[in-house]
Amino acid sequence: MILFPSRRRADHLTERPVFREDIKLAGHKVATMQYVVVGTFLFLLAGFWELQVRDQELYSQMADRNRIKAHPIPAPRGKILDRDGRVIVDNHSTFSVLLARENLKESHLKQIAEGLHLDYDDLQARIRRFRSRPRYEAIIIKEGLTPGELAFVEAHKDPDSFPELEIIHTQRRLYPQDGALAHVLGYVGEISENELNVPDYARYNQGDVIGKAGIERQYNDVLMGVDGQRQVIVDNRGVVRQVLGSKDAVPGKPLSLTIDLELQAVAELAMDGHRGAVVAMDPRTGEVLAVVSRPAYDPNRFAGRIRTRDWKEISENPDKPLLNRAIQGQLAPGSTFKPIVALAALESGEVDPSFQVNCGGGAVFYGRPFKCHLRGGHGHTELNRALAQSCDVYFYNLGNRIGIDTIAKYGEMAGLGKRTGIDLPYEAAGELPSTAWKIRKFRSKWYAGETISVAIGQGALTVTPLQLAAATGGLAMGGVWHRPHLVKYEGAAPPPSKAELNPDNVARVINGMYAVVNEGGTAARARIPGIELCGKTGTAQLASNEFLKSKAGQGIKDNAWFVGFAPKTNPEIVVAALFESGEHGNLAAPIARDIVKAYFDKKARRTPAPALLAERR
């Protein structure tokens, strides 16, 4: 009998290897789970360490930002005052609208732009400029809200409409109307991307409002205050629930100018309807009393972040209203340069005080004819009459005798050909030609025939109205040139530039300038009874005689200049006036006359009468 194993036994024998494999697989699973659990625990532990220990402060701040918001409190800029403490530039309360970028929905921008009367493309570009900044930083998208715009924001800033809109109280810059003092004061504006890349602006951020031109730019650090901050708790819909606290803004410091508002008003009126500039200053100190440049612009258009179309309208204006002609207008001075040429001739010893020239209406130098402005000529002319009547032939001969380098020496001594150092940005230096100047600039020699034109203030010579006023003021002071400035010195003034001049030679030049106004000279229209106003007219051509005779040059008129000071001895005021396309220098003289008269009228009002002084004693 053959015995077979039972089925149970056979199954047992066949299942055993399988059971061992299951055990092995289960062990692997358990080990894997253990590793996963340990890994997860380590990951959570690392996260806990990062959140609670290593970066606890960072993540705490990030969490706070979900419920705490900081609203900026813009600091008002310092006021700008005139020499007597009268306010020229102030601030006025207004409302601005903030755009909270953390709540921003791109689909809202079109409606927001329409409701706030903003250019949609400008608004988008403004938001793009802030992309590199943290999203919790809000953007001021409009200042000086109108009642209608304020109502629009109030009606739509709820969480269900435009939660990205918030209103804050600000101080907006308020400038004089009609462009008065525009080129002196300048304007403020949002810092540009190019400026942010300049080291001098490293401490500013995107969106900061800074001085862009004039005094606002030159003294930005003084005028600009320190912004404050208001912290509030908001819910998850952005609604303010509690005010945590606030840090008050620190206003900017006030700035006192040397400008006299009364003289400034007279100067503005005198230049009304003209293109050009006028500068009045005290030659004893260098204090600038009045400055006008025409045409001007309205700085108030810049105060609330100027619109693109407004900027385009101003910057592309062919009359260049942004150009400060008082310090940037570089033009030939014409015969107003003759007193410096006369002084150079006398001081150099090349010409005797009794030197005379017979003017027949013109002269020939180096084979080229040069005309005098008086067609029939002035006849026998000496220095005093040559200055009074502005005889070109006389000064042609002076220039030919002394040469270009002597003229340049005394011109440079008077401050021409270089910046005066006035406390305004972008001042131009003008051009003072010499032999070295021409080699440096043109790699060419100077020809003697070129000196003839320079001797009467033409040719390559250019000056600014400020340079002319400062140069003439120093000459009137006997060779003492103070640096022009617009802000009162708090400490000691910088030392003036001095020259050792022969007082007799200076007196001869001043006597000639006195004759220009008071003894039948070319500026008789500037005469003021009781005031010894001395001066010099100038008519400067803008092109050659040949071109002016052509069809293309028929509409071009000469520039008119006048520079004068008063009184004759110990002068207190000097005025330089440029009337572009004024054609004749005597038409610029009344501009200066009105300012000088206003100065002495004001002085008379402030000076007590002798009888009153006796009573006080």
Secondary structure, 3 states (H helix, E strand, C coil): CCCCCCHHHHHHHHHHHHHHHHHHHHHHHHHHHHHHHHHHHHHHHHHHHHHHHHCHHHHHHHHHHCCEEEEEECCCCCCEECCCCCEEEEEEEEEEEEECHHHCCHHHHHHHHHHCCCCHHHHHHHHHHCCCCCCCCCEEEECCCCHHHHHHHHHHCCCCCCCCEEEEEEEEEECCHHHCCHHHHCCEEECCHHHHCCHHHCCCCCCCEEECCHHHHHCHHHHCCECEEEEEEECCCCCEEEEEEEECCECCCCEEECCCHHHHHHHHHHCCCCCEEEEEECCCCCEEEEEEEECCCCCHHHHCCCCHHHHHHHHCCCCCCCCCHHHHCCECCHHHHHHHHHHHHHHHCCCCCCCCEEECCEEEECCEEEECCCCCCCEEECHHHHHHHCCHHHHHHHHHHHCHHHHHHHHHHCCCCCCCCCCCCCCCCCECCCHHHHHHHHCCCCCHHHHHHHCCCCCCCEECHHHHHHHHHHHHCCCEECCCECECCCCCCCCCEECCCCHHHHHHHHHHHHHHHHCCCCCHHHCECCECCEEEEEEECCCCHHHHHCCCCCCCCCEEEEEEEECCCCCCEEEEEEECCCCCHHHCHHHHHHHHHHHHHHHHHHCCCHHHHHHHC
